Amino acid sequence: MIGNLVRVLAGILLLGAGAAPLAWGQVSNETRHLCSQIDTAGPDAAIAACTAVIQANVDTPDNLALAYYDRGNGHNYKREYALAAADYTKAIGLKPDYEQAYCNRGQVNDEMGNIDQALADLNTAIGLDKGDPIAYYDRGNLYYGQQKFDASLADYSEALRLKPDYENVFTNRGNVYTLLGKYELAMQDYTKAVGLSADRNAYYDRGTLQSLLGQYQPALQDFEQADKLQPNTASTHWQWCLTLYDLGEELDAMDHCSKAYALNPNGADEMYDSSVSYLTMGVEFTPKLEAPHYDLGVIYDYKGHYDEAIAAFTAAIQIAPDDALAFYQRGRAQEGKSAKDAALADYSTAIQLQPGLVAALLHSGVIYLNKGNNALALKDFNTAITAKPNNADAIYDRAQTYDNLGEYSQAIADYSMAIQLSPANFLYFRGRCFDRAIAGNAVLALGDCNQSLTAYQDERTQAVRGLVYLKLARYDLALLDYNAAIGTRNENKLSVDAEWLYGRGLAKLNNGDAAGAQADMAAAKQQDSTIAERFQRWGLGAAK
């Protein structure tokens, strides 16, 4: 059920208009007042005060009904729904026409899954007071939960007729319109909700719809505003993450998903399941609309459920065969299950449909790079950089391609450019460290490796620094770094690169450990028969 509005009457007696207050007996006025002050005194204090009024048993039936009602509100606030329902029932027994008690008992029955009883209570409440917008709102929520969307829309609309500035109703009616694929009407409702109140939920819901429709920049703006209004909310960062993921901004996306998990460490699966359930419902009710299929694919891909993601993106593509992002996202899912050729085919189609789609170009380029097809990799990275000149990731990937081609001066220039754009990225410093060492500037290389290790302790960077120390003839320090890097890999039961073993072998050889050097070099050559020639090209060969 969406929403659970508990009405606190703040000590107002349910008497006819203009009627004089009833006598309150012997219980102190302070206790009676506290009974209705959930918001200011807190539920526990309010419940204790109401219990004192009830146990005194000196009041009129109407006033005693109010005490039970207020205590029920306290239990409702604490989600003690069975206790709340019992108190509302007592209130109704004392005052059979107590519309608010019927309404609130309907809420808690809904929460407890007693749907038939909840509907009966809300019908009774509306029968007692057809001018109460809250009763229509609550019954609309109940119908929403039962997927009776026409009935839900009718009740939400009646609630808005009675109370045109009822923000929560606009939000919930927008949710129904979204599920029914009536996106324009949904957007109108969300925007009205935003205009009525500086409320996080209104911005969050509108941002979620904008993301669903591919309106990513407005969505990101709404999530940013939602976070300002209610900072550190897990669901905001979760949707923020998914939107950035849609855009192919994986690093920024992971930052927000990490925040969502940190804020709700026990609710990661719940957020995922909730998103899947919501979008599956959207697919069920609007199977011919692309958006819910597409977003469902994004959710599945994020969690590593690649087959389900591919099926969802394929459904989206069948509906919208000219959607470049759908092909790109399906390519990501194909890549996730190591179907590299299928991924390349999808990336290629995405690029044909949208030639400047940087995310597809980068993924395509990396696959070509790993396949050793440097020419095609370089073509993709150059196109990506032309489309987005300040994309540090694209420049970094092009630098790695230049590394493969042995064009170290161009690689160094690209690493330097990437560092200017993103000076906190340790990978960029590590790449430049290696190339400077190979190009003959070991002193500058050492500074880069130290900068990288200051930002992040990583065994690969330690091994690169070991190479730098070899170039500087600091074999003792080279041995320390290679030992640390290889030790980390061994502790984690991971394979050790041939370059590391051969480099350590050279360090041992120059430190006088011929037997140890021979063992490391032999192990390296078993992995890579060309490793000795590579070190010779780098100016590192026999002992000095």
ROTOR-371617 format. One record per residue (C-alpha): residue number from 1; chain; x, y, z; residue in one letter. Coordinates in steps of 0.2 Angstrom, whole numbers, plus 5000, padded with zeros to 4 digits. Each point is the difference from the previous one (the first is absolute). Layout:
residues N
  resi  chain  east  north    up  resn
   NUM      A     X      Y     Z     a
...
end
This chain:
residues 544
  resi  chain  east  north    up  resn
     1      A  5000   5000  5000     m
     2      A  5006   5018  4996     i
     3      A  5000   5012  5014     g
     4      A  4992   4998  5017     n
     5      A  4993   5016  5006     l
     6      A  4996   5000  5019     v
     7      A  4989   5014  5005     r
     8      A  5003   5007  5017     v
     9      A  4986   5011  5006     l
    10      A  5011   5009  5013     a
    11      A  4987   4999  5014     g
    12      A  4985   5006  4989     i
    13      A  4984   4992  5006     l
    14      A  4989   4992  4987     l
    15      A  4984   5010  5005     l
    16      A  4988   5010  4989     g
    17      A  5005   5016  4993     a
    18      A  4999   5014  5014     g
    19      A  4997   4987  5014     a
    20      A  5008   5003  5017     a
    21      A  5014   4989  5006     p
    22      A  4995   4985  5010     l
    23      A  5006   4999  5018     a
    24      A  5016   4991  5002     w
    25      A  4999   4992  5017     g
    26      A  5014   4998  5012     q
    27      A  5015   4997  4988     v
    28      A  5012   5015  4999     s
    29      A  4998   5011  4984     n
    30      A  5018   4998  4997     e
    31      A  4998   4981  4999     t
    32      A  4985   5002  4988     r
    33      A  5009   5012  4989     h
    34      A  5016   4989  4999     l
    35      A  4989   4985  4994     c
    36      A  4998   5009  4983     s
    37      A  5018   5007  4998     q
    38      A  5008   4986  4990     i
    39      A  5010   5012  4990     d
    40      A  5007   5011  5014     t
    41      A  5001   4988  5015     a
    42      A  5003   4984  4990     g
    43      A  4990   4984  4999     p
    44      A  5005   4992  5016     d
    45      A  4996   5015  5011     a
    46      A  4983   5002  4990     a
    47      A  4996   4982  5002     i
    48      A  5004   5000  5019     a
    49      A  4989   5016  5002     a
    50      A  4985   4992  4991     c
    51      A  5002   4984  5010     t
    52      A  4998   5011  5016     a
    53      A  4984   5008  4993     v
    54      A  4993   4983  4995     i
    55      A  5004   4992  5017     q
    56      A  4992   5015  5010     a
    57      A  4984   4995  4991     n
    58      A  4992   5016  5005     v
    59      A  4996   5008  4984     d
    60      A  4985   5001  4988     t
    61      A  4999   4987  4986     p
    62      A  5005   5013  4987     d
    63      A  5015   5005  5010     n
    64      A  5005   4982  5004     l
    65      A  4998   4996  4982     a
    66      A  5012   5014  4996     l
    67      A  5013   4993  5012     a
    68      A  4999   4983  4992     y
    69      A  5002   5008  4983     y
    70      A  5015   5010  5005     d
    71      A  5008   4985  5008     r
    72      A  4997   4991  4984     g
    73      A  5008   5014  4990     n
    74      A  5016   4997  5012     g
    75      A  5000   4982  4996     h
    76      A  4997   5003  4982     n
    77      A  5015   5012  5000     y
    78      A  5011   4986  5007     k
    79      A  4993   4988  4988     r
    80      A  4992   4990  5013     e
    81      A  4986   4997  4989     y
    82      A  4990   4986  5010     a
    83      A  5000   5011  5016     l
    84      A  4995   5015  4989     a
    85      A  4986   4990  4992     a
    86      A  4994   4995  5018     a
    87      A  4999   5018  5006     d
    88      A  4991   5006  4984     y
    89      A  4987   4986  5003     t
    90      A  4998   5006  5018     k
    91      A  4997   5018  4994     a
    92      A  4987   4994  4987     i
    93      A  4991   4990  5014     g
    94      A  4999   5015  5010     l
    95      A  4996   5012  4986     k
    96      A  4992   4990  4985     p
    97      A  5000   5015  4988     d
    98      A  5019   5003  5003     y
    99      A  5005   5003  4982     e
   100      A  5019   5003  5003     q
   101      A  5001   4984  5011     a
   102      A  4993   4990  4985     y
   103      A  5012   5008  4988     c
   104      A  5015   4997  5011     n
   105      A  4995   4982  5004     r
   106      A  4998   4998  4981     g
   107      A  5018   5006  4998     q
   108      A  5007   4987  5013     v
   109      A  4990   4986  4993     n
   110      A  5007   5004  4983     d
   111      A  5018   4999  5008     e
   112      A  4996   4983  5008     m
   113      A  4993   4993  4984     g
   114      A  4982   5000  5006     n
   115      A  4994   5007  4983     i
   116      A  4982   4996  5001     d
   117      A  4999   5007  5018     q
   118      A  5010   5015  4994     a
   119      A  4988   5003  4986     l
   120      A  4985   4998  5011     a
   121      A  5007   5013  5012     d
   122      A  5004   5013  4987     l
   123      A  4983   4997  4991     n
   124      A  4992   5004  5017     t
   125      A  5011   5015  5003     a
   126      A  4994   5007  4983     i
   127      A  4982   4996  5003     g
   128      A  5001   5010  5017     l
   129      A  5009   5015  4992     d
   130      A  5001   5001  4981     k
   131      A  5009   5017  5001     g
   132      A  5016   4992  5008     d
   133      A  5014   5000  4987     p
   134      A  5011   4989  5011     i
   135      A  4988   4986  5000     a
   136      A  5000   5000  4981     y
   137      A  5019   5001  5000     y
   138      A  5001   4985  5011     d
   139      A  4988   4990  4990     r
   140      A  5009   5005  4984     g
   141      A  5016   4994  5008     n
   142      A  4992   4983  5004     l
   143      A  4993   4998  4982     y
   144      A  5018   5005  4994     y
   145      A  5007   4986  5010     g
   146      A  4987   4988  4993     q
   147      A  5004   5006  4982     q
   148      A  4983   5006  4998     k
   149      A  5006   5015  4991     f
   150      A  4983   5007  4993     d
   151      A  4993   5000  5018     a
   152      A  5016   5008  5007     s
   153      A  5000   5014  4987     l
   154      A  4981   5004  5004     a
   155      A  5004   5001  5019     d
   156      A  5016   5011  4997     y
   157      A  4990   5011  4989     s
   158      A  4986   5002  5012     e
   159      A  5013   5004  5014     a
   160      A  5007   5014  4989     l
   161      A  4983   5007  4996     r
   162      A  4997   5001  5019     l
   163      A  5018   5006  5004     k
   164      A  5008   5008  4984     p
   165      A  5017   5002  5008     d
   166      A  5001   4983  5007     y
   167      A  5018   4996  4995     e
   168      A  5001   4982  5005     n
   169      A  4986   4996  4989     v
   170      A  5008   5008  4985     f
   171      A  5015   4989  5003     t
   172      A  4991   4984  5002     n
   173      A  4988   5003  4985     r
   174      A  5016   5004  4990     g
   175      A  5007   4983  5005     n
   176      A  4984   4992  4993     v
   177      A  5001   5009  4984     y
   178      A  5018   4995  4998     t
   179      A  4996   4982  5002     l
   180      A  4986   5002  4987     l
   181      A  5012   5008  4988     g
   182      A  4991   5016  5001     k
   183      A  5016   5010  5002     y
   184      A  4994   5017  4995     e
   185      A  4987   5000  5014     l
   186      A  5012   4992  5012     a
   187      A  5012   5014  4997     m
   188      A  4987   5013  5002     q
   189      A  4995   4993  5017     d
   190      A  5018   4999  5006     y
   191      A  5004   5018  4994     t
   192      A  4984   5006  5010     k
   193      A  5006   4991  5015     a
   194      A  5017   5008  4998     v
   195      A  4992   5017  4999     g
   196      A  4989   4997  5016     l
   197      A  5014   4995  5011     s
   198      A  5019   5000  5002     a
   199      A  4999   4982  5003     d
   200      A  5013   4987  4996     r
   201      A  4988   4987  4994     n
   202      A  4992   5011  4987     a
   203      A  5017   5003  4992     y
   204      A  5005   4982  5002     y
   205      A  4985   4993  4991     d
   206      A  5001   5013  4986     r
   207      A  5019   4996  4998     g
   208      A  4996   4981  4999     t
   209      A  4987   5003  4986     l
   210      A  5012   5012  4991     q
   211      A  5013   4986  5001     s
   212      A  4988   4987  4994     l
   213      A  4996   5011  4985     l
   214      A  5018   5003  4996     g
   215      A  5000   5018  5006     q
   216      A  5016   4997  5009     y
   217      A  5006   5018  5004     q
   218      A  4984   5006  5007     p
   219      A  4999   4984  5010     a
   220      A  5017   5003  5007     l
   221      A  4995   5018  5005     q
   222      A  4985   4993  5009     d
   223      A  5010   4987  5010     f
   224      A  5012   5014  5005     e
   225      A  4986   5011  5006     q
   226      A  4992   4985  5009     a
   227      A  5017   4996  5009     d
   228      A  5001   5019  5005     k
   229      A  4983   4999  5008     l
   230      A  5003   4983  5009     q
   231      A  5018   4996  4999     p
   232      A  5007   4982  5002     n
   233      A  4985   4991  4994     t
   234      A  5005   4983  4993     a
   235      A  4986   4999  4987     s
   236      A  5005   5017  4992     t
   237      A  5018   4995  4998     h
   238      A  4994   4983  4993     w
   239      A  4989   5008  4986     q
   240      A  5014   5013  4997     w
   241      A  5012   4985  4998     c
   242      A  4988   4992  4987     l
   243      A  4998   5016  4990     t
   244      A  5019   5002  4999     l
   245      A  5001   4982  4995     y
   246      A  4988   5003  4986     d
   247      A  5011   5014  4994     l
   248      A  5015   4989  5000     g
   249      A  5008   5010  5014     e
   250      A  5005   4984  5009     e
   251      A  5013   5008  5013     l
   252      A  4988   5013  5005     d
   253      A  4986   4987  5001     a
   254      A  5010   4989  5011     m
   255      A  5003   5014  5012     d
   256      A  4982   5003  5003     h
   257      A  4996   4982  5001     c
   258      A  5013   4998  5013     s
   259      A  4993   5014  5010     k
   260      A  4983   4992  4999     a
   261      A  5007   4984  5007     y
   262      A  5009   5009  5013     a
   263      A  4984   5009  5006     l
   264      A  4990   4984  5000     n
   265      A  5012   4985  5001     p
   266      A  4987   4988  5004     n
   267      A  4988   5006  4986     g
   268      A  5010   4998  4984     a
   269      A  4990   4985  4995     d
   270      A  4984   5008  5005     e
   271      A  5004   5015  4989     m
   272      A  5004   4989  4985     y
   273      A  4984   4989  5003     d
   274      A  4989   5015  5002     s
   275      A  5007   5007  4983     s
   276      A  4997   4984  4991     v
   277      A  4983   4998  5007     s
   278      A  4995   5017  4995     y
   279      A  5007   4999  4983     l
   280      A  4993   4982  4997     t
   281      A  4983   5007  5004     m
   282      A  5003   5014  4988     g
   283      A  5004   4987  4986     v
   284      A  4984   4990  5005     e
   285      A  4989   5015  4998     f
   286      A  5008   5009  4985     t
   287      A  5009   4986  4990     p
   288      A  5001   5010  4985     k
   289      A  5010   5015  5008     l
   290      A  5019   4999  4999     e
   291      A  5004   5009  5016     a
   292      A  4996   4987  5013     p
   293      A  5009   4986  4990     h
   294      A  5015   5011  4998     y
   295      A  5001   5005  5019     d
   296      A  4997   4982  5005     l
   297      A  5015   4995  4989     g
   298      A  5011   5013  5009     v
   299      A  4995   4993  5017     i
   300      A  5003   4982  4995     y
   301      A  5017   5005  4992     d
   302      A  5006   5010  5015     y
   303      A  4997   4984  5011     k
   304      A  5009   4989  4988     g
   305      A  4984   4991  4994     h
   306      A  5006   5001  4982     y
   307      A  4988   4988  4992     d
   308      A  4985   5009  5007     e
   309      A  5008   5016  4995     a
   310      A  5002   4995  4982     i
   311      A  4982   4994  4999     a
   312      A  4994   5016  5007     a
   313      A  5011   5011  4988     f
   314      A  4995   4989  4986     t
   315      A  4981   5003  5003     a
   316      A  5004   5019  5001     a
   317      A  5010   4999  4983     i
   318      A  4985   4991  4992     q
   319      A  4989   5015  5005     i
   320      A  5012   5013  4996     a
   321      A  5013   4994  4988     p
   322      A  5008   5017  4998     d
   323      A  5005   5002  5018     d
   324      A  5019   5001  5000     a
   325      A  5000   4999  5020     l
   326      A  4990   4983  5000     a
   327      A  5013   4992  4988     f
   328      A  5014   5008  5011     y
   329      A  4993   4993  5016     q
   330      A  4997   4983  4992     r
   331      A  5018   5000  4995     g
   332      A  5005   5003  5018     r
   333      A  4990   4985  5005     a
   334      A  5008   4989  4986     q
   335      A  5017   5006  5006     e
   336      A  4995   4996  5018     g
   337      A  4998   4982  4995     k
   338      A  5016   5000  4990     s
   339      A  4991   5000  4983     a
   340      A  5012   5012  4993     k
   341      A  4996   4998  4981     d
   342      A  4981   5002  5004     a
   343      A  5004   5016  5010     a
   344      A  5011   5007  4986     l
   345      A  4985   4997  4988     a
   346      A  4988   5010  5012     d
   347      A  5013   5014  5003     y
   348      A  5002   5001  4981     s
   349      A  4982   5002  4997     t
   350      A  4998   5013  5015     a
   351      A  5015   5010  4992     i
   352      A  4991   4999  4983     q
   353      A  4984   5007  5007     l
   354      A  5009   5013  5011     q
   355      A  5018   5003  4993     p
   356      A  5005   5011  5015     g
   357      A  4994   4987  5013     l
   358      A  5016   5001  5011     v
   359      A  4996   4986  5012     a
   360      A  4997   4987  4985     a
   361      A  5016   5007  4992     l
   362      A  5010   4997  5016     l
   363      A  4994   4982  5003     h
   364      A  5002   4996  4982     s
   365      A  5018   5007  5000     g
   366      A  5005   4990  5016     v
   367      A  4994   4984  4992     i
   368      A  5010   5003  4985     y
   369      A  5015   5005  5011     l
   370      A  4999   4984  5009     n
   371      A  4999   4990  4984     k
   372      A  5016   5009  4994     g
   373      A  4991   5009  4986     n
   374      A  5009   5017  5004     n
   375      A  4994   5008  4984     a
   376      A  4982   4998  5003     l
   377      A  5002   5004  5019     a
   378      A  5009   5016  4995     l
   379      A  4986   5005  4988     k
   380      A  4987   4998  5013     d
   381      A  5009   5010  5014     f
   382      A  5004   5014  4987     n
   383      A  4982   5001  4996     t
   384      A  4995   5000  5018     a
   385      A  5012   5014  5004     i
   386      A  4994   5010  4985     t
   387      A  4982   4998  5007     a
   388      A  5005   5004  5018     k
   389      A  5018   5008  5000     p
   390      A  5001   5001  5019     n
   391      A  4996   4982  5004     n
   392      A  5014   4994  5010     a
   393      A  4996   4982  4998     d
   394      A  5000   5000  4981     a
   395      A  5017   5009  5001     i
   396      A  5007   4987  5012     y
   397      A  4994   4986  4989     d
   398      A  5008   5008  4985     r
   399      A  5016   5001  5010     a
   400      A  4999   4981  5003     q
   401      A  4998   4998  4982     t
   402      A  5016   5010  4996     y
   403      A  5009   4989  5013     d
   404      A  4995   4985  4990     n
   405      A  5007   5008  4985     l
   406      A  5016   5005  5008     g
   407      A  4997   5019  4997     e
   408      A  5004   5005  5018     y
   409      A  5002   5018  4997     s
   410      A  4982   5001  4994     q
   411      A  4995   4989  5014     a
   412      A  5008   5012  5013     i
   413      A  4992   5015  4992     a
   414      A  4983   4991  5002     d
   415      A  5003   4995  5018     y
   416      A  5005   5018  5004     s
   417      A  4984   5007  4992     m
   418      A  4990   4987  5010     a
   419      A  5008   5005  5016     i
   420      A  4996   5018  4997     q
   421      A  4982   4996  4998     l
   422      A  4999   4987  5015     s
   423      A  5016   5003  5011     p
   424      A  4993   4988  5014     a
   425      A  5000   4985  4989     n
   426      A  5015   4988  5005     f
   427      A  4998   4990  4984     l
   428      A  5006   5015  4989     y
   429      A  5015   5003  5010     f
   430      A  5005   4981  5000     r
   431      A  4998   5000  4981     g
   432      A  5011   5016  4998     r
   433      A  5013   4992  5013     c
   434      A  5002   4985  4989     f
   435      A  5002   5009  4984     d
   436      A  5012   5013  5007     r
   437      A  5011   4986  5007     a
   438      A  5000   4991  4983     i
   439      A  5003   5016  4991     a
   440      A  5016   5004  5010     g
   441      A  4994   5012  5013     n
   442      A  5000   4989  5016     a
   443      A  5001   5015  5012     v
   444      A  4983   5007  4994     l
   445      A  4993   4983  4999     a
   446      A  5004   4997  5019     l
   447      A  4991   5016  5004     g
   448      A  4984   4993  4991     d
   449      A  5001   4983  5008     c
   450      A  5001   5008  5017     n
   451      A  4986   5011  4996     q
   452      A  4989   4986  4994     s
   453      A  5004   4990  5016     l
   454      A  4996   5014  5011     t
   455      A  4983   5001  4992     a
   456      A  4998   4981  5001     y
   457      A  5010   4985  5006     q
   458      A  5000   4988  4985     d
   459      A  5012   4986  4996     e
   460      A  5000   5004  4982     r
   461      A  5007   5017  5004     t
   462      A  5013   4992  5012     q
   463      A  5006   4989  4986     a
   464      A  5001   5015  4988     v
   465      A  5010   5009  5013     r
   466      A  5011   4985  5001     g
   467      A  5004   5001  4982     l
   468      A  5004   5019  5003     v
   469      A  5012   4995  5013     y
   470      A  5008   4988  4988     l
   471      A  5003   5014  4988     k
   472      A  5008   5010  5014     l
   473      A  5011   4986  5005     a
   474      A  4992   4999  5017     r
   475      A  4999   4982  5000     y
   476      A  4996   4998  5019     d
   477      A  4985   5011  4999     l
   478      A  4995   4992  4984     a
   479      A  5000   4983  5009     l
   480      A  4990   5007  5014     l
   481      A  4986   5006  4988     d
   482      A  5000   4984  4990     y
   483      A  4999   4990  5016     n
   484      A  4985   5010  5007     a
   485      A  4991   4999  4983     a
   486      A  5002   4982  4998     i
   487      A  4997   4996  5018     g
   488      A  4983   5009  4999     t
   489      A  4995   4989  4985     r
   490      A  5006   4984  5008     n
   491      A  4990   5005  5016     e
   492      A  4984   5002  4990     n
   493      A  5004   4984  4989     k
   494      A  5001   5011  4984     l
   495      A  5011   4997  4985     s
   496      A  5017   5010  5000     v
   497      A  5004   5009  4984     d
   498      A  5015   4994  4990     a
   499      A  5008   5018  5000     e
   500      A  5000   5000  5019     w
   501      A  5009   4983  5002     l
   502      A  5013   5005  4987     y
   503      A  5002   5017  5007     g
   504      A  5003   4992  5018     r
   505      A  5012   4988  4992     g
   506      A  5010   5015  4993     l
   507      A  5000   5008  5017     a
   508      A  5005   4984  5008     k
   509      A  5014   4997  4987     l
   510      A  5007   5018  5003     n
   511      A  4999   4997  5019     n
   512      A  5011   4984  4999     g
   513      A  4986   4987  5001     d
   514      A  5003   4990  4984     a
   515      A  4990   4985  5005     a
   516      A  4985   5010  5005     g
   517      A  5002   5010  4984     a
   518      A  5000   4984  4989     q
   519      A  4984   4993  5008     a
   520      A  4990   5017  4998     d
   521      A  5006   5002  4982     m
   522      A  4996   4982  4995     a
   523      A  4983   5002  5007     a
   524      A  4997   5016  4990     a
   525      A  5006   4992  4984     k
   526      A  4988   4985  5003     q
   527      A  4986   5013  4999     q
   528      A  5007   5011  4986     d
   529      A  5014   4994  4989     s
   530      A  5004   5018  4994     t
   531      A  5002   5008  5017     i
   532      A  5019   5001  5000     a
   533      A  5000   5009  4983     e
   534      A  4987   5012  5006     r
   535      A  5011   5005  5015     f
   536      A  5015   5001  4988     q
   537      A  4990   5013  4990     r
   538      A  4996   5009  5016     w
   539      A  5019   5001  5003     g
   540      A  5000   4987  5014     l
   541      A  5010   4985  4997     g
   542      A  5015   4991  5009     a
   543      A  5007   5004  5017     a
   544      A  5011   5016  5001     k
end
